[in-house]
Amino acid sequence: MMKNVTSTSPLTRRQFGLSAAAWVGLAGALPGRARASSRLRRLRIACVGAAGKGWDDLRGVSGEGRFHDIVALCDIDHRDGGEQPPNLTAVQRARSLGIGAAARMFPKAKLYADYRRMFEREDFDAVTVSTPDHMHATVALTALAMGKHVFVQKPLTQTVHESRVLREVARAKGVVTHMGNQYHSSTGYRCAVQVIRSGVIGKVREAHSFLTTKPVWLPNIKALAVGEDPVPKDIHWNEWIGVGQPRSYKAHLYHNFNWRAWKEYGTGSLGDMGCHVMDVVVWALDLGAPTALRAEISGQDELVYPDASTVVYEFPTTPYTHEGFRYTWSDGVKKEQPIDQSKLPEGFKIPGGGSLFIGDQGILHASPGSPPRLYPQEKFHDYTVGPLKQMFADLAAEKLDHYLEWPNAILAGRPANSSFDVAGPLNETVMLGTIAQRVPGRRLVWDAAGLRFNDPAATALVRRQYRPGWEIDALRA
């Protein structure tokens, strides 16, 4: 039997990116609170989001409770299992539905339905945030204001403005932060970054990241959102809505999982996967803020993200790119992918997903779980079976765990490898793409320092509106 639940109660711009060398210097410069944490042996972690992906997150950062203690669990869903949406994969169905499994695994943790009630206590060191996208920034900033270390599932925030504020507040507080873009710690991505920066394929002229599958949400989801269903007894619907505009409960259309489709609560396919797939390109090429971008989509809708899109970014030149470098994101099922076949080797078949770098001397395909693939294969054969094979093996031997990277960094008093200083700029780039999707067909010129476009409609989407009673000072425009 689960315990009683504590319920509701209201309550100068910096450089866009940091180099690896800057991180080494910053590791020894964390303020007192973060350094003091290194004296702890077991962290006390509070979790906002204990089911679905939150179930993975809380087990990951605690090492299934072996290394750190989960002392508080907050989730709007206090069921212990039940019927799942029909569109989940086998992996997703295997995750806990509701707070029940987490409550059994951590029986000493107090349960909450409203994170604001949980944050009235202070006897914890760190917080995980594994909610729908629209709540990420508000929950994380509230935790940062308390001086807590913070882990936020990807995407870091729902808007560019939130991302910028979160990064600045985290720096000011001097705590250890981390985003849940697990590919950042993968052997495949870390290896690809080294290969690109070694110059093996020369300077990169263009790059492409792509998903060639249908969206993960229910087909024709908007048409299904008619009428309303009774809210199940153990779902706290008002707390799920949170900062968003209210909408009637409909089983499986919002909670759980299918919120990703809705512009009010999610960030679409690009927001869902961009912080994973685009990470290797932004990282390897040391891309800063884009200067302009343009999107083409499958169809315009006021409420729901498109089923397919192409977003072309323009970036300033870096040491690893040519002048005029373009980076293209593509998602959804299309007759043709937006890659000029004449630039590819004869017989080259575009992979089903991942990122492709087209350089002066060759092409590299990056994916998280395997060594980078270099083309033409004959040209790079000796490099692939020699230095590249050894590099991948050396990195794999490190057995870097993205979840444990965060508590390990807290204890060591250093930044985590996907700290908000790394994750924030990446997330801004991804969220700029979701803005372009909402005003398609226009070349949007971006002023990163001023947080504005040359287009008023696009600039209006840099920030969001928060439901009265759920605003926080840090996000006031």
N, C-alpha and C positions, 0 to 999 in steps of 0.2 A: 504494500500500500504506500502511495506517495504521501509526503508530508503536507501540512497545510501551506497554502500559497499566500505570500504577501502580495496584495493587489495594488490597484492604481492610486496614484496621488500626483496632482499636477506640480508640479514644481516651476620701410624703403624696399623695393624689390631686390631679390637676391639673384645671383647667377643661376641660370636655369638648370645646369647640371654640375655634378662633381666628378672629377677624374678619380682614378684609382689612387693616385698619390695623395689627393686631398683627403680621401677616406682614411689613409694611414695616419695623417696628421690629426684628423678629427677623433680617431679612436682614443687618443690619449688626452682629449680635451673635453670629454663629457663632464658637465657640472656635477656637483656633489651628490645629488640624489641618485643619479645613475651609478656613480662610482661606489656609493655606499651599498648598493645592491649586491656588489661582488662579494660582500661578506656573508650573504645568505647562502644556505646550502639547498633549501627547498623553497621555491616560490609559492606564494598563495595567489591563485589565479581566480578571477571572477569572469564568467562567460555570459555574453549577451548573444543568444542564439545557441541552443543546445540540441537541436534536431537537424536533419538534413545535412548540409555541409558543415554546420556547426558541430554536429556529432563527430565528424572527422577531425575538425579543428581542435576541439577540447581534448580529444584523446591524443592527437599529435603533439600538442605543445606540452602536455603533461607526461608524455611517454606512457600512456595508459595508466597514469597515476603512480608509476614507478619512481619518477624523478621529482614531480611537483604536485602540489595539492590543489584540487578544484574545490574552492570553499563556497562558491555561490553560483547558482545557475538561474538564468533568466530566459524565458521563452514565452511567447504569446500562446503557444500550443501546449496544453497540459494533458494531452491524451497520452496513452501508452500503446501506440500502434493504431492501426485502422486502415481504411481504404485509401490507396494512393492514386494520384492521377494516372490515366491510362498511357500517357506518353513518356513515362520514365524509362530509362535504361535499367538493365539488371543491376548495375553498380549503384544507381540512384535508389532503386527499390530496396536495396540491402541496408541503406542508411536508416537510422531511427526516425520514426514518425512521432513527433511529440517528445516531451521532456522525460518520459518514463524511463527509457534505457539509461540516460545520463544520471537520473536520480538513483537508479539501482547501482550503477557503477561507483558513484560517489555519494554514499548514503549520508555523509556528514554535511554535505553542501546544503545550504538553505535555498529554497526555491522561490522564484519571483515571476510575476507576469509583466511587470513594468520596470524597465531598467532604472528609472528615476528613484524608485523605492530601494532598489539594490544599492544605488550609489549614495544612499543616506548613511551607509556603513562605510568605514574606512580601513577595515582590517584585511586588506589585500594589497598585493604589490603590483599586479598587472591585470589587464583586461583583454579578452578576445571579443571581436565584433564580427558576427557571422549572421547578419540580418539581410533582408532585401536591400537593394542598392540605395533606396531613398532614405534609409535610416543611418547609413554608415557614418556620415560626417557628424551628425548631431550627437550620436552616442560616443564616437571617438573623441570629439572635442570636449564633451562633458568629462570623460575620463582623463584627458590631458589636463584639464583645469584642476583636477585633483592631484596632479603630479604622478599619475600612474603610467607605467609602461603599457604600450598599446600594440596589439596585432589586429589588423583589419583584413578581412577576406577581399579578394579582388572583385570588381574594380574598387579602387581605394575610395572613391566618392562618385556621386551621380553627376556632379557639375565641375567645370573648370574652376570656378570661384571657390568651391568647397575644398578642392584639391590644394589650391594655393594657400588658403587659410590654414588647413591642416598641417601643411609642411612648415609654415612659419611658426605656428603655435608649438609644434613639436620641438623645433629648434630652440625656441625661447625657454621651454620647460626643461630641455636637456635630458629627456627620458629616451629609452630605447624603443624604437618603433619598427614595424615589419609589415609588409603586405603579403597576402596569401597567394602570390603568383609562383607556385611551386616549381615551374619550369626554370626559374631563375637559378635554382641550385642544381639543376640537372647536369649530368656529365655532357650530354649532347650540346646544350647551349653554351656551356663554359668552354668547351672545345672549339665550337664554331667561332666564338669571339676571338680566341687566340689565333685561329687560322686566318680569319679576315684581317686582323691587325698585323699579322706577320707579312702581309703583302703577297701571299702565294697566288691569289687570283688578280692581283693588281688593284688599282683604285676602282671603286664600284660606281658604275654609271646609273644603275637603277636597281631597285629592290621591290619584291612583291611578297605579300603575305596573303594567304587565302584559306578559306573554308569552302568546300564544294558540296556541302550538304544542306538540307532544308533546315529552317530554324527549329530549335529544340522545343518550342511551345506548341500547344494544340493548334492544328490547322483551323483556319477561319475563326479564330478565337473571339474576335469582336462580335461576330454574329451570335455567338453563344451567350454573350453577356446581357441577356434579356431577363428582366424580372429579378427575383432574389430567392435565396434559400434560407431556411432557419440557420442561425449561427449555432454550431455544435456547442454543447454545454461547456466544454473545456478549452474552447478557443476564445481568446480575448481580442475581439475584432477591432475595437477602438485603439488598442495598443499596437495592433498590426498596422493600421492606417497611419498612426504616428503623425509625422510632419506632412503627410500627403493629403490631398483632397479626398473627402469621404466618398466611398462607393459601397453599394450594397454587397453583402456577402453572396458569392456564388461558388458552390463546391467546385474545386479543381481549377477555377479560372484565374485566381490570384494566389492565394495560399492553398497548397504549397507549390513552389517551383515555377508556376506559369506566370508569375508577376514579371518575369523577364521581358515579356512581350510589350508591356504597357509603359508608355512614356512617363506616366506619373510616378511609377514605382521602380522601373528597371532601366536598362540601357541597351536592350536589343542584343543581337548577335555580336556586334562590334564590342559593346561594353562587356558582354559575357566573356568573350575569348580574346579580345585585343590585348589585355594586359599579360596574357600568356604568349600568344603567337607573335605579337609585334615586339615583344621585349628584346628578342635576340637581335633584331635590326637596329632598334634605337640604341641598344647597348654597344653592339659591335662597331657601329659607325660613329659613335659618340655624337648622336644627333641632339641638338638643342631644340628650341621651340621652332615649329614650322613657321614659315612666313606667309603661306597661303595654302588653300585647299579647296577642293571641289568634289561634290558627290553626285552620282547618278543612282537612282533607286528604282525598284520595280513598281512602285505605286505610292502615291501620297495618302497618308491617313492621319487624322488629327490625334488619334488616341494610341495607335499601335505602330511599332517599328516595322520597317519593310521586310519582306521575305528575302530580298536579295539587294545588294548594293555594291557599288564601287566607289572608293574614296581615294583621290589622288592628292598627295601632300607634296608641297615644295619646301625644301630645307636649304639653309645656307651651306656652303661648302665646308667640309671638315677634312682633316688629314687623310681620311680614308675614302672620300668621295670626290667625284668630278664636279666641276661647276655645272649648274643646271640639273643636279641630281633630283630624281623624282622617286617617290615611294608610294606604291599602290596597295591598298587594302581591298580585298574582294570577299564577299560572303554570299551564300545562297547558290542555288542550282541555276546555271547559265548554259546556253548553247556553246558559248566560247568564253574562255578566261581572257582577261585583258592583258595578255602578254604577247608581244609581237613575235610570232614564230620565227621570223627571219633572223632574230637575235639569238636564237637557240641552236645548239648543235643539231646536225641532221639526225633524225630518228629520236630525238629527245622527247620523252613523254612527261608532261607536267604531272607531278605527284598530286595526290588527292588532298593534301594539306601541308602546312608548314610555311617556310619562308625561303625565298630564292634571291640570291645575290648575283647580279650580272656584272662581272668585272672585265678589265682589259684583257686579262690572261685566261679567264675561264669563268665557270659558274659554280656556285656552291648552294646546295640545298641543306637547310638546317632543320632538325627535329630534335626534341628533347631526349629521346630514349636511345639514340644510335649515333655513331660517328657522322660528321658531316660527309655528304657525298659530293665529289668534285667531278666536273665534266669539262672537256672530253675525258672519259675514263682512261683512255690510253695515255694521254699526256701526263696525267697525274698518278699513274699506276705506282711508280716507285715511291712517291711521296705518301700515297695512301697506305701502302703496306709497310712503310718504314716509319718516318717521323710522326705521321698522323695516328697510326695505330698505337705507338708508344705514348703519345700525348693523351689519347683517350684513356688508355689503361692507367696512366698515372693519376688522372683526374678521378676516374672511377674508384681507385684505391682509397681516396679520401673519404668516401661514403658520406658525403655531405647530406644531412637531413634538413630540409627547409623548415620544417616545424620546430625542431630542436635548435636550429640556428638562433631563433629569437630568445628563448630562455638562456641559452649558452652565452649570447651576447650580453644579456642583462647581468649575468653573474661575472662576466669578464670586464664589464664596464666599457664596452666598445660598441660601435654601431653594428646592427645586423646587416646582412648583405642586400636586403631589399627594404632598407630604411626609407622613411618618407622622403628623404633627400634624393633617393634613387626612384622610388615608386611614384612620388608626386609628379615630377616632370613627365614620366612615362604615362601616367594616368591622364594628365592634361592633354597630351597628344591624342590619346584614345577618345577622350570626351569631346575634343574639338571635332573629331570625326562624327560623333553622334549629333553634334550641332549641324554639321554640313548635311547630314542625312535629312534633317528637318527643314532645311531650306535648299533643296537640291537644284542643280543646274546653274548655280552661281559660283563664280570665283571669289572666295572670301579671303580678303587680305587681313592677316592677324597681327595685332599689336600686343605682344605678350606682356610687356611692361605695363601697359595701360588696361589690360584685360578687356579689349574691345576689338571689333571688326570694323571694316568699312561699310558694313551693312547693319542697319538698326535692328532688323528682325533677328539676325544672328546674334548680335550683341545682347539682345534681350534674353537669350537662352544661356548665356554664360553663368547666370545666377538662377535660382528657382525661388518660388514663393513657398512659404511655410505656413501650415495650418495654425490659426490663432490658438494660443495656449501651448504651442510646441516650439516657439521660437527660442533661440539662444543668442546672447549678445554677440558672440564671436562671428556669427553669420549674418548679422544685420548689414544691409547694403550701405 
